[in-house]
Amino acid sequence: MKYLISAVLLALSFHVYAISEGGMISIQCPEKISTHQMAESIDESFSAFTKKGANYFLGIGVTEGSPDKEQWLRPEYLKEKDIDLYDLSYAQESVWVVCQYANTSVTLAKELERASACEIPTPQHGGNTANCRLK
């Protein structure tokens, strides 16, 4: 079954700020978004209902190339710092930080054209922020 999905963000955009001294950029995902999903086509013997409520932040992922290509990168977990570390030095395409949310297929993504590494703390330590080193 196909779904027509449109996202209405509760936050106007990602909170992004660059720290020029250290060549770092931080991307903070909104804690929640609001989405509206509708069945595009269904068997006439069924009724379609929409679940209401906010879609809360689940986690951050990193892709090489646009997120619609689904080329998810695998981090190295650094237990002593309780972070996921993404080594991006070998990436052939641009890298995207992707925010994922519960109960929806809607994701938010920010392209990083020149990042060499990203650190993402676990959820208990502010896991909705990616801190990335720029090349």
C-alpha positions as CSV (number, residue, x, y, z in Angstrom):
1,M,0.0,0.0,0.0
2,K,1.4,3.4,-1.0
3,Y,1.2,6.3,1.4
4,L,1.2,10.0,0.6
5,I,3.3,11.6,3.3
6,S,3.7,15.2,4.1
7,A,5.6,16.6,7.1
8,V,4.7,19.7,9.0
9,L,7.6,20.5,11.3
10,L,7.1,21.8,14.8
11,A,10.5,23.3,14.6
12,L,11.2,25.7,11.8
13,S,14.4,23.9,10.8
14,F,17.5,22.1,12.1
15,H,19.5,24.0,14.7
16,V,22.8,24.3,12.9
17,Y,25.8,26.2,14.1
18,A,29.5,26.2,13.1
19,I,32.3,26.6,15.5
20,S,34.9,28.1,13.2
21,E,37.9,27.8,15.5
22,G,37.8,24.0,15.6
23,G,36.4,23.4,12.2
24,M,33.3,21.7,13.7
25,I,29.7,21.9,12.9
26,S,26.9,20.7,15.1
27,I,23.5,19.5,13.8
28,Q,20.7,19.2,16.3
29,C,17.6,17.2,15.3
30,P,14.2,18.5,16.5
31,E,12.8,16.5,19.4
32,K,9.6,15.9,17.6
33,I,7.9,16.6,14.3
34,S,4.2,16.4,13.3
35,T,3.3,14.4,10.2
36,H,0.2,13.7,8.2
37,Q,-0.1,10.4,6.4
38,M,-2.9,9.3,4.1
39,A,-3.6,6.1,2.2
40,E,-3.2,6.8,-1.5
41,S,-5.1,3.7,-2.6
42,I,-6.8,1.0,-0.6
43,D,-9.1,-1.9,-1.1
44,E,-12.7,-0.5,-0.9
45,S,-13.6,-3.0,1.8
46,F,-11.2,-1.3,4.3
47,S,-11.5,2.1,6.0
48,A,-8.3,4.1,6.5
49,F,-7.6,6.0,9.8
50,T,-4.8,8.4,10.7
51,K,-3.1,8.2,14.1
52,K,-2.7,11.6,15.6
53,G,0.1,12.9,17.7
54,A,3.7,14.0,17.6
55,N,6.4,11.8,16.0
56,Y,9.2,11.8,18.6
57,F,12.9,11.7,17.8
58,L,14.3,8.1,17.6
59,G,17.9,8.5,16.5
60,I,20.5,9.9,14.0
61,G,22.0,8.0,11.1
62,V,24.6,8.9,8.5
63,T,24.4,8.1,4.8
64,E,26.9,8.4,2.0
65,G,25.0,10.1,-0.8
66,S,21.3,11.2,-0.5
67,P,19.3,9.4,2.2
68,D,16.9,8.1,-0.5
69,K,19.8,5.9,-1.8
70,E,19.8,4.2,1.7
71,Q,23.6,3.8,1.9
72,W,23.7,3.9,5.7
73,L,27.2,4.1,7.2
74,R,28.1,2.0,10.2
75,P,29.8,3.7,13.1
76,E,32.4,2.5,15.5
77,Y,31.1,2.6,19.1
78,L,33.6,4.2,21.5
79,K,32.5,2.8,24.9
80,E,34.8,5.1,26.9
81,K,33.2,8.2,25.5
82,D,29.7,6.6,25.0
83,I,29.6,7.9,21.4
84,D,29.2,6.5,17.9
85,L,32.1,7.7,15.7
86,Y,31.7,7.9,11.9
87,D,35.0,8.0,9.9
88,L,34.0,9.9,6.7
89,S,37.5,10.3,5.3
90,Y,36.9,7.6,2.6
91,A,33.4,8.9,1.5
92,Q,33.2,9.2,-2.3
93,E,29.9,11.2,-2.2
94,S,28.6,13.9,0.1
95,V,27.5,12.7,3.5
96,W,24.1,13.3,5.1
97,V,23.1,13.4,8.8
98,V,19.6,11.9,9.0
99,C,17.1,12.4,11.8
100,Q,14.7,9.6,12.3
101,Y,11.3,9.7,14.0
102,A,8.8,7.2,15.6
103,N,5.6,6.1,13.8
104,T,6.5,7.7,10.4
105,S,8.7,7.1,7.4
106,V,9.4,10.9,7.3
107,T,13.1,11.7,8.0
108,L,14.9,15.0,8.1
109,A,18.4,15.3,6.6
110,K,21.2,17.8,6.3
111,E,24.0,17.5,3.7
112,L,27.6,17.8,4.8
113,E,29.8,18.3,1.7
114,R,33.1,18.3,3.5
115,A,33.0,16.4,6.8
116,S,35.8,14.1,7.8
117,A,34.2,12.6,10.9
118,C,31.1,12.8,13.0
119,E,30.5,11.9,16.6
120,I,27.0,11.2,17.9
121,P,26.5,10.7,21.7
122,T,24.2,8.0,22.8
123,P,20.6,9.1,23.5
124,Q,21.2,9.3,27.2
125,H,24.0,11.8,26.5
126,G,22.3,14.2,24.1
127,G,22.0,11.8,21.2
128,N,20.0,14.2,19.0
129,T,23.1,16.1,18.1
130,A,25.8,15.2,15.5
131,N,29.2,16.9,16.0
132,C,31.1,16.8,12.8
133,R,34.7,17.8,11.9
134,L,35.1,19.6,8.7
135,K,37.9,18.9,6.1
